[in-house]
Amino acid sequence: MTDYTPPKVWTWNKDNGGRFANINRPIAGPTSDRELPVGKHPLQLYSLATPNGVKVTVMLEELLALGHAGAEYDAWLIRINEGDQFSKGFVDINPNSKIPALLDRSNPDAPVRVFESGAILVHLAEKFGEFLPTDPAKRAEVMSWLFWQMGSAPYLGGGFGHFYAYAPMKIEYAIDRFAMEVKRQMDVLDRRLAESEYLGGDAYTIADMAVWPWYGGMAKGLLYEAGEFLSVSEYKHVNRWADAIGERPAVKRGRMVNRPFGEPSSQLWERHDASDFETKTADKLAKAD
C-alpha cells in the first residue's frame, strides 16, 4: 500500500482520474452551447443504457405494454464518454450533468424537467397511475426500497465498480471496503426477497425497476465481470427475482434503448417508435449501409 498524506488544500490532478478522467471535473455548468434534439412525442428522454438509464426505459416500455399511449417517447443517446452531458441543452434539464434526464412536454406551454432516475420513476408512476401503490403502507414500502437503491448504488457503482474495474491502480483497501459493503447490500436484498416476491410486496413496482439494473445485473454477472469475485451465486433469492424480471418483454426492450455497446443486435441507439426495435438496431443499420 502506498502511503499518502493529504495536502492542506486539495488541487485537481486531471491525470489522476482513471478511465473516466476526460469527463471528470470539480466544477459544474456547460462546456458547449449545443442544444438538445426534440422529437415528436411529449416525453423526451436523454440517456445512456447504464443501470440508471435502464431504469427509465424499462419503466416507459412497461407503461406502453399496459396500453398507455401517452408514454410514447423519444430516447436520444447521450454519449457520456464524449461529454454530451455537459452541453447547454443537457445542463438546462439536469444541472448535475448526469443521465438520465427527462423533459415532459405534455403541456407545451409549461414543459417539466425531471432529473435523477428515482425522481423520473416517481414522476411517471404518478402521471400514469401505475407501479406505485396508493395504499399508504404499500406505497411507503415501495418508496423505501426505491430510496434504498438511490442511496446504496454509489457504493456499488462509484465505489466498488470504480476501484475494482476502472481505477488506474488496484488499491486493496478500497476494493475490500466496497466489496464488503456490496455483499452486505446483496444480503439485505436476499433476505427481503426470501419473504416477498418483489421488493415492495406481491406486486412488481418502480422499486424493482430501480434495483434490478444494478443488483440484478450484479447477481447475473453483468456488472464489472465481478460475479465470481463477489460469489453472487450464493444469493439465491436475488437470482430468482433477477431471472423473473429479466424475462419480462418490456425489460428486454428497455435494456436495448440508448445502448451503444454489447452485441449489435442488442443496441438501439435511439428510440422514436416501437418499430425501431425491429428495424434500427445496430446490426440492421449496418446491413442497410
PEDA-V681426 format. One record per run of one state. SS is the DSSP state (~ for helix, > for strand, _ for the rest). FROM is the first residue (numbers start at 1). TO is the last residue. If there is no record, write none. Layout:
BEGIN
ss->{SS/SS}
from->{FROM/FROM}
to->{TO/TO}
END
This chain:
BEGIN
ss->{_/~/_/~/_/>/_/>/_/~/_/~/_/>/_/~/_/~/>/~/_/>/_/~/_/>/_/~/_/~/_/~/_/>/_/>/_/~/_/~/_/~/_/~/>/_/~/_/>/_/>/_/~/_/~/_}
from->{1/14/17/18/21/32/33/43/48/51/66/69/72/73/78/80/83/84/87/88/94/101/105/108/111/112/116/117/129/136/167/172/196/198/199/201/202/206/220/232/235/236/247/249/257/258/264/267/268/269/271/272/276/280/282/289}
to->{13/16/17/20/31/32/42/47/50/65/68/71/72/77/79/82/83/86/87/93/100/104/107/110/111/115/116/128/135/166/171/195/197/198/200/201/205/219/231/234/235/246/248/256/257/263/266/267/268/270/271/275/279/281/288/289}
END
